[in-house]
Amino acid sequence: MNIERITPAEALGRLREGAVLVDVRESHERATGFAQGARGIARAELEADPQSALPDRDAQVLLICQGGGRSLKAAEALVEAGYRHVASVEGGTTRWIAEGLPLTLPEGDVDFYDRYSRHLRLPEVGEAGQRKLQAARIAMVGAGGLGSPAGFYLAAAGVGTLVLADDDVVDRSNLQRQILHTDARIGTPKVESARIALSALNPQVNIETFPERITAANVERLIADADVVIDGADNFPVRYLLNDACVKLRKPLVYGAVHRFEGQVSVFDAGRKRGDAPCYRCLFPEPPPPEAAPNCAEAGVLGVLPGVIGLLQATEAIKLILGQGDPLTGRLLHFDALGMRFRETRLRADPHCPVCAADQDFPGYIDYVQFCGAHSP
């Protein structure tokens, strides 16, 4: 079928002479801006009922999309439906913008539409999903190796509020892997150093600092209003405490851990899915002895490893907020950096778990340091 193809400049000229210009992209694509004067009608909607959108089959109709492909297909469909004067804009909106032709931008926050334009073009996110991220609150324990990449990408993604909990200060030995911090901020509280870095990346994100060591006395204050909790802790007492609090308060917990050249990631959502989803205690009913699980200061860690694991944690948190994809609930993802291999272990809820069993009332917080048989580092 021979469809007339015109340049954006020609389309603008015909539009000013009375032609109808229709942007056949999806609404989430048009949210980033569209050719001035265009009507937004998604291709599927237009092709399903062209008569409702364009009652005059003798009108001059110009179709535009992102690059020219969809508009050409839509033009063919209109011609087959009896429209006599149809043209497709070559190069689409991309070329229209490149040539500096007039655009219409959505009313409201220009920063929002510009900053998140690549998210807005994803049907799985779109404006509705981005608004979910904007309204979300994520509590992250640890502003170090795991918290650094997770924090950067959650802030970049537009999560509305990040609550950062860490009672440590920046040390020179942190800089090999904790990329939130800089040499100039050695000695600065980590949460303040993180706030500076994340605010510089995205000033629209609200950063709340929690410069306290997490205990049973303050953990609920940290996570009570969170939509998702991220475990970036470096010790077992805090991990067990976070798990128990998340089960009690029905919060999804995105777990991550690293050791030398290996890392793990999972999502523990037993609080919301009692009896179906496991918790951290289902995986580790008892902590390993201290000598079997040395921390990074004792055993060392490949600097880029927390970057990989922290990014996976951020990915899971974003999926949970959006309600998209298949989260790692009931699955433990292992990463071997030296072998560059991922493997997965299926996890089941322990029907006898003392914290998350379906018929188990919350037993209360315990002395987690004593339970783990070691002093918290």
N, C-alpha and C positions, 0 to 999 in steps of 0.2 A: 504494500500500500504506500502510495507516494504522499507523505505528509509534509506540508510546508514547514521548514525550519527557519527561524529568524533569530537575530542577535538580540541581546537584552536592550540595546539602544533602539532597535527597530520596534521592539515590544512596547517600550516606553512611549515612543512616538504614536503608535497605534492606540495605546491606552488613552492618551490625551485627546485623540480624535474620536473616542467613543467606544473602542473595543472593550470587551470584558476580559480581564486577566484573572485567572484562577490558579492559586497555589495548591497543588494536589498532594503536598507533603502532609504527614500526620501532625496533629496539634502540638505534640511535644517538640517537633522540629521547628514549627513556626514560632514557638515561644522564644527563640533566639533572634527573631527578626525576620521580616519578609518584605518583598518588593512593595513599595508604596503604591496603594491603589488596588492591590490584589485582594481577592476574596479567598478565604481559606476553606477549601472543601477537600477532604481526604480522597485519594484516588478511588478507594473501594466504595466510598459513599457516592461519589460522582458517577461511577460506572453502574452502580446498582439502580440508581434512579436519576438519570440525567435530566429528565423532563422537569422534575421538581426544582432542581438547581438552576437550570438554563431552559426556560420554557420556549424561547425563540430559537428555532433551529436555523434561522437565517442570520442570526447575530454573528458578528466576528468574535470568535472565542480564541483566546491565547492561554496556553497552559504552561506552567512553570513548576519545576520541582527543585531538588538540590543540585543535580548535575545534568539533567536533560533526559535521562533514561525513562523514568516513570511518566514524565509528561508526554513523551512520545507514544508510549503504550496507551495512555489515557486518551490521547488525540485519536489514535486508531479506533478505540472503542466508540468515541463520539461520532466519528465518520460513519462507522458501521450502524450507529443508531440514527443516522439521517441528518447529522449536522453538516452544513455545506461549507462553512468558512472557519476552519480550525487550523491553528499553527502551534508548534512547540518551540519553546525558548531554548536554544542551544546553550549549554554551559550552566543553565539553571541559575539558582540563587547564588551559587558560588561565584559565577562569572558576573552576575549583576552587582555583587558587592565589590568584586575586584575592579570593576569599571567605575566605581564611585557613584552609581546611580542611587536615587533616593530610596531610603528604607523606612519602614515603620517598625519601631521597637515597642514591645509590650509596655503598657503603663505600669508604673511602680518602680521597684528597686532595680536600677540598671546594673548595679554590681552583681546582683543575684543572677540575672539572665546572662551576663557576660562571663562571670566567674565559673558558673556551672554549666556552660553551654554544651559541653561534651556529655554530661550526665543527662541533660534535658533531651538530647537526641536519642537516648536509649529508651525504647518502649518500656523496658522493665523498671526504669527509674522515672523519667519524665518529670514534669513539674510537680505532680502529686507526690512522687517518691522523694524528690529533693526537699519538698516542704516537710516530709516526715523526718528526714535527716536534720533539717533546720530546727525542728521541734524536739529532737531527741536529746537525752541526757545520758552520758556514759561516764561511769566511775572507773578509773584506772588506778590500780595499786601498783606503784613502782614507776618512777620516771627515769629508769636506767636503760639497760640493754634492750629489753622487750618493749618498754614503754616509749622509747625514742621513736622507732619506726611506726609503731601503732599510733602514737600521738600525732606525728607529722601527717600521716595519711588520713586520719580521722578529721583533723583540722582542715586539711586540704579538701576533703569530701564535703565539708560544710556541716558537720555535726554541731548542733546548736550550743551545747554546753559540755565541756570536758572537765571533770573533777579529778585532779591529780593528787594522789596521796603518796608521800615519801618524806621521811624525817632525816634523810641524809644530806650531805653537802657534796658538791662536785670535787672530785679528786683527779689528779693528773692520770692516774691509772684507769679512770673511767673512759677517757677520751678515745681509746682504741676501739670502742664499740658503742658508746652511748652518745649518739650523734646529735642529741638535743643540746648538748653542752659544748662550750668552747674553752680554749686555754685562758681567755680573758676572764672567764667566770669561775675559775677554780676557787673554792672556798665559799661560793654562793650556794644557798639552799637549792637543792635540785628542782623543787617545784617552782621556785622563782625563776631559775634559769630556763626551765621548760616553758614557763609562761611567756618569757621574753621571746623565745624562739618561735613558739606557735602563734603568738599575736603578730609577729612580724610576717609570718606566712599568710595568715588569714585574720585580719583584725575584726571580722564579723563574728568570730567564734568567741563565746564567753568561756574564759578559763578560770576555774575556781581552784584555789590551792588549799591543800590539806596537809600542812607540814607536821604531821603527827605519826608516831608509830602506831600501826593498827593493832588494836586490842579488842577484847570482848566488850569493853566499856564504850568504844567509839565506832565500831564497825557499822552498826545500823545507822548511825548519823551520816556516815559516808555514803552508803548505798541505798538508803530508804527510798529516794526519789529517782533512782537510776533506772533506765530502761534496759541497760546491759552493763555487766560488770566485767572488766578485763583483769585477769590475774597476771601481773608482771612481777610478782614477788620472787625473792631469791632464797626463801627459806620455808621449811615445811610447816612450822607453827602457823604462819600467816595463811598458807594455802588451805590447811584444814579449817581454820577459823573462817576464811572467806567462803569456803564450800558450805559450811554449816549455816552461816548467815544467809547465803543465797537460797538455800533450801527453805529456811524458815520464812524469808520474805518473798519467795517465789520469783527470784531474779535469774535470768540466764547468765551463766558464768563461762567466759571464754578463757580456757586454760592454755598456758604455754610454759614450756620449760626447756632449758638448754644445759648441756653438759659436754664440755670439750669439743667434739665435732658432731654431736648429735642433738636433735631437738624433737619435741613433741607438741602437738596441738589437739585440742578437743573442745567440745561444747558440752557443759554439764547443765542440764535443764530439768533436773529432777523436781525442783520446787513447783514448776508448772505442770509437770507430767509424771506425777507420782506413780510408781510401779511400772512405768514404760521407759523412761529415760534414766540412765544411771547418774550418780553423782561422783565426786572425786573419791569418796570413801569406798564406793563400789569397785573402783580401780585399785586403790591402795587402802585396804582396810587398816593396815598398820604402816607407819612410816618406817623406812629403812634405818638401820643404825647409823649414827653420825659418820663412822669411818667408811661406810659404803656409799655415802652421798656427799662428798666434799663440795663446798661452794666454789664459785669461779676464782676466788682469791687463792684457794688451795689447789684446785685442779687445773685452772686455766680454761680459756674458752677461745675458739676461733672468732676473731672480731666480727666477721660478717654473719656468723650464725644467728645471733639474736635478730639481725635485720631480716632474715628469711622468716623466722618464726613470728616475729612481731608483725610483719606484713600479713601473714596468714591470719593472725588474730584480728587485725583490723578488717580484713576481708570478711571474716565470719561475723564480726560485730555489725558491719554495714548490711550484710545479708539479713541478719536478724531484725534490724530496724526496718528494712524495706519489705520483709516478708517474702523474699525471693530466694530461689535456689534450694539446695539441699544442705542444711547445716551439718556440722560434724557431730551432731547429737548421736550418741551411741557408737561413735567411731573415734579411734585414736590414730592420728596421722603421725607417722614417724619419718624423720628426715635424717639421712646420713650424708653429711657434706662431703666427706672424703670419697665415698662411692657415688655421690650425686644420685641418690636413689630415695624414692618415697615408698613406703609400704603402709598398709592400713590394718588395724586390729579392730575387730568388732567387740563392742562392749555391751554388756547386759546389766540391767538393774538388778541389784542383789535383793532378793525378797526378804532377807534378814538384816539388811543394812540398819544400823542403829539410828540413822538420821533420816533416810529418805524412803524407807519401806512404806508401802501403801497405807498400812494401818498404824504407823508409828507416829505418836505425838512427838513434837520437838523436845529432845531430852535436856536442852539447856546447854549453855556454853561451858567448856571445861578449861582446865589449865593446859593450854596447848603446848607450851614449852615442856612441861613435865611429860605430857603425852608423847611428844616426839623424842624425849630422852636426851635433849640437848638444849643449851641456852640459845635463844634466837640471836643470830649474828648481827 
